[in-house]
Amino acid sequence: MRTGGENPPNQVKASAAMTVLLFLLFLLLLVGSSALGLTADTRDSADWKPTDGGRRWHSRPC
């Protein structure tokens, strides 16, 4: 008698395979769009300050 909380082994394997396939499809879409130049770097460089000998450059107030 089944209680409803159990999954047959074949269904578990199919679910795991579908998860892996969807993840690989997502990665493939990212790689393809990157190769076609459709991706963009959204960092606005606000936190990238110049360095002077490896030390962060601090702007002085006027």
Secondary structure, DSSP 8 states (H G I E B T S, - for coil): ---SS---HHHHHHHHHHHHHHHHHHHHHHHHHHHTT-------STT---EETTEE------
